[in-house]
């Protein structure tokens, strides 16, 4: 390699292997350093690389980076030999001179004379110009990118300055907040200090008041003592003056002055005064003693006054307390009085309803008695007619025997004996062709005697009458769906085809070979509805060939016949029908025969797997038992087929495509049955056993199998509220078991105390939803297993008669529902309506919400709208009505606005009939929540008690709503603004959900 890198050597002088060895030795540096898009123009001009090769190198999805593209370029050039290597190295001289020097050891030279000559000079110049243009374009792109980056940098610097200014403002606000917080704390401590000082001053004031009272008491005592001292001082002064005068007189007497008469009298007076003074001194002790006693009694009186004052304060406090209790008691009394009046009105309404129910019950009892009498009379007549038929049948048998004996004695006896020598084989007779399509005029009774013909005609009359009586209902019960279907199909079904047929099977000696072969190929006869004879005739014509047979045996059999829509009716004896056949399917796919027991009557009637059972009719043996299996669940269909135990008619049709698809799904475990429907659960079920589904009340489930692992259990899926996708699955009780669980749960709740079972708003989850349905309207979910057991003891009793049951209503644990996905904003309805008025006023100020306006309609317009069912709410005025119509709601929905409605909950069904599915938002209200709405209620002129009463009444109506609703607990909001936010979130969430509406029987 050192020799090849000498400056004087040229590339053209080297061989191909040497050139490629030089290139491959530095392949790692080449693939990491060069850009293939710069080399391909020169290589394409040098004709060592085609256009397709260039596109493959630059744009092939197999190469994810530049190194892979350069490697593939080297592989392509190596296939071009020496020219490819020389052209590649010359392209490196232009675009990557450092790589060129690394590979060849030569300094790059742009002298045209040193090129290999693979390209002409003009083409080389064009190539260089193209390369320079591409470089200039790349340079301009880089300049534009640089300008864009500079612009973005300036924008980011501006945003940074704004962010710094915003940060500085936030810091200033934080400092202000801290300063204000410090000031608030200082003011708070000062307020606490002032409170403590005020408390101390109040204590000092109370002590001063007590000291003042004590000082006043002592002052009064001192005043009394002062008065007593003054009295004693007066006495002492008087005694001192008396003594002084006595001394003066005694001195005068001592001087020898004789007293005169005046002096004597004066002395007597003084003597009397002295006597009186002596008496006052004796009395002084008594007065002192009485004074001491008075002071003691005074002290006792002062203490008693203090105690009386304390008692007076306590009595005043107790009087205030009793006054407050009296006010509360009066308020409670007024509230209780109002409640009593409301309960009294409710009791009066209930009593009136009970009276009406009693009248209806009496009418029902009367109708039941009349129906029982009519049914007993019909049964008696039917028994008499049956006995008459049996007697006439016996007479026919006797006459047939006599006819055979007469024919045996005739001259043609030997020929008849030849044909009748072989006795009739006993056992299972093979199916023979029925002669049921011959018109009445073509019948030939020439082979019968006149008496026998008369007997045949007499037999036809009661049979036809019996069939007509059994075919048309005489019950006072309104006609059900099955009865209406029966009457609708009465026009093209021939009554005589349901009665018994007298058929004489063919004998080998009396039939032609062609006829015999044709009859053996025929499994059963198909009689079209258009070819049926008139209802007046009820017997099949008997051909001459059959009349001439001596081994005729009368067999009672019904032929197969075909009705509309390619439905074939098979009439046979279906004793324990489910032991002869097994069925699969459901309400979604239909009921199909899956297996047939070989050798059974169903097998003889050519009933095969894949036949879809449309209808089962057992009215011949069990009155009022005729059911259409289309749309029935597998559980219901098995229940109806289990009741079949005797003569029956099965309406079947061939549907192999549906049967094969169902069997494939069952084998692939895509489905376990042909059932598929959605239900709303009306009770909470814990799901204690393994595999059971824990279900909450008001939850939507998708039932996929009504006979899952045996009877009594359904297989169901829990659905996502925002889609119809199945999530968790498990088993749930069927309709009858769930009804028993619902009754048990209600009994347990009734046994609890009032405080325990009382459920506050927003408290624990709801356990039951009480929904009653009419027992006369057959539930599409009710299984007929129990019905079959109860009806077995009374076959003459119709299973749908309301007057046979103790009650006309029953509890529904499940309700059928159907999904809807409205694309436009749904109307909004609030419960209670008082809260709805408050929220509507606030929501109207926001975008996307608006009250539905009421428009004035004249009487004619109002009548027309009422007939169309477009009126949602009405308010009567003079000359017309102010109404909220369907068109007004749809106008707001088209503008992508939620219409706010102020209607009652009983109008939800009317909205559903208009294809309007409102969002029901229930705001739970208790006393605490009502206090939060005190000011808005005052603006509406409503009190808190009225709100609570309206909330209780409308919450009771929520269970009857045919759709789900959203509830807001009282603890979820603190004021009107947070309640508004919660309501907006609930409306947005409900708009995303699937709407489920109930399918209630009408």
Buried (B, 14 or more C-beta within 10 A) or exposed (E): EEEBEEEEBEBEEBEBEBBBBBBEEBEEBBBEBBEBBBBBBBBBBBEBBEEEBBEBBEEEEEBEEBBBBBBBBBEBBBEBEBBBBBBBBBBBBBBBBEBBBBBBBBEBEEEEEBBBEBBEEEBBEBBBEEBEEEEEEEEEEEEEEEEEEEEEEEEEEEEEEEEEEEEEEEEEEEEEEEEEEEEEEEEEEEEEEEEEEEEEEEEEEEEEEEEEEEEEBEEEBEEBEEEBEEEEEEBEEEBEEBEEEEEEBEEEEEEEEEEEEEBEEBBEEBEEEBEEBEEEEEEEEEBEEEBEEEBEEBEEEBEEEEEEEEEEEEEEEEEEEEEEEEEEEEEEEEEEEEEEEEEEEEEEEEEEEEEEEEEEBEEBEEBBEEBBEEBEEBEEEBEEBEEBBEEBBEBBEEBBEEBBEEBEEEEEEEEBEEBBEEEEEEEEBEBBBBBBEBEEEEBEBEBBEEEBEEBBEBBBEBBBBBBEBBBEBEBEBEEBEBBEBBEEBEEEBBBBBBBBBBBBBBBEEBBEEEBBEEBEEEEBBBBEBEEBBEBEBBBBBBBEBBBBBBBBEEEEBBBBBBBEEEBBBBBBBBBEBBEBBBBBBBBBBBBBBBEBEEEBBBBBBBBBBBBBBBBBBBBBBBBBBBBBBBBBBBBBBBBBBBBBBBBBBBBBBBBEEBBEEBBEBBEEEEBBBBBBBBBBBBBBBEBEEEEBBBBEBBBBBBBBBBBBEEBBBBBBBBBEBEEEEBEEBBBBBBBBBBBEBBBEBBEEEEEEEEEEEEEEBBEEEBBBBEBEBBBBBBBBBBBBBEBBEEBEEEEBBBBBBBBBEEEBEBBBBBBBBEEBEEEBBBBBBBBBBBBBBBBBBBBEEEEEBBBBEBEEBEEEBBEEBBEEEBBBBBEEEEEBBBBBBBEBBBBBBEEEBBBBBBBEBEBBBBBBEBEBBBBBBBBBBBEEBBEBBEEBBEEBEBEBEBBBBBBEEBBEEBBBBBBBBBBBBBEBBEEBEEBBEBBBEBBEEBBEBBBBBBBBEE
